[in-house]
Amino acid sequence: MNITVKGKNKTYKVTCDSRQYMIKEERTVQKDTKKSKKGDKYYLELAYLSSLESLISKLIDMEIKESEAETLKELRDDYQEVASWVRGLFK
């Protein structure tokens, strides 16, 4: 499994092995180094999860934490938007 998932503000890669699912976040190199050039893409491992259900919950949680909501109503609206986004991933 090697799936790219476009979130609201970030891009994730979902991979797995025989024991776990992994979520990685796409990052961009900010300045040239010996190993990489500015603008190169790489993936930072964020989470290791044991089930598909926990993978989906974690994606929702990470997207909600990016919310700029200032009221519970705004947070609820953001949650509904993210939940809709996740449902769309499976269509």
C-alpha positions in Angstrom: 0.0 0.0 0.0 1.3 3.4 -1.0 -1.5 6.0 -1.1 -1.2 9.8 -1.4 -3.9 11.7 0.5 -4.5 15.4 -0.1 -5.7 17.1 3.1 -7.0 20.6 3.4 -3.5 22.1 3.9 -1.2 19.1 3.9 -0.4 16.1 1.8 0.0 12.7 3.5 1.2 9.3 2.4 -0.4 6.2 3.8 1.7 3.0 3.7 1.6 -0.3 5.5 3.5 -3.4 6.2 2.3 -6.7 7.6 1.8 -5.3 11.2 0.9 -1.6 10.9 -0.3 1.4 8.9 1.9 4.5 8.7 1.0 8.1 8.0 3.7 10.3 6.6 3.5 14.0 5.9 4.9 15.5 2.8 7.5 18.2 3.6 9.7 20.5 1.4 13.4 21.0 1.9 13.8 24.7 2.9 17.5 25.1 2.0 20.2 23.2 0.2 22.2 20.6 2.2 24.8 18.0 1.3 22.0 15.4 0.9 19.2 17.5 -0.7 18.3 20.6 -2.6 15.9 23.3 -1.7 12.4 22.4 -3.0 12.9 18.7 -2.8 10.0 16.7 -1.3 10.4 14.2 1.5 8.1 12.4 3.9 8.2 12.7 7.7 6.7 9.7 9.6 4.0 10.9 11.9 2.0 7.9 13.1 2.1 4.1 13.3 -1.4 2.6 13.7 -2.6 -1.0 14.1 -6.0 -0.8 12.4 -7.7 0.9 9.5 -10.2 2.4 11.9 -7.4 4.1 13.9 -5.8 5.3 10.7 -9.0 7.0 9.6 -9.5 8.5 13.1 -5.9 9.8 13.1 -6.3 11.5 9.7 -9.5 13.2 10.9 -7.8 14.2 14.1 -4.7 15.7 12.3 -6.9 17.7 9.9 -9.1 19.0 12.8 -6.0 20.2 14.7 -5.2 22.4 11.7 -8.6 24.2 12.3 -8.6 27.9 13.0 -12.0 27.7 14.7 -12.7 30.3 17.4 -16.1 28.9 18.5 -17.5 25.4 19.0 -19.9 26.0 16.1 -16.9 26.7 13.8 -15.1 23.6 15.1 -18.2 21.5 14.5 -18.4 22.9 10.9 -14.7 22.1 10.4 -15.3 18.6 11.7 -18.2 18.0 9.3 -16.0 19.3 6.5 -13.2 16.9 7.4 -15.6 14.0 7.9 -17.0 14.7 4.4 -13.5 14.8 3.0 -12.6 11.4 4.6 -15.8 9.9 3.2 -14.8 11.2 -0.2 -11.5 9.4 0.0 -13.4 6.1 -0.1 -15.6 6.9 -3.2 
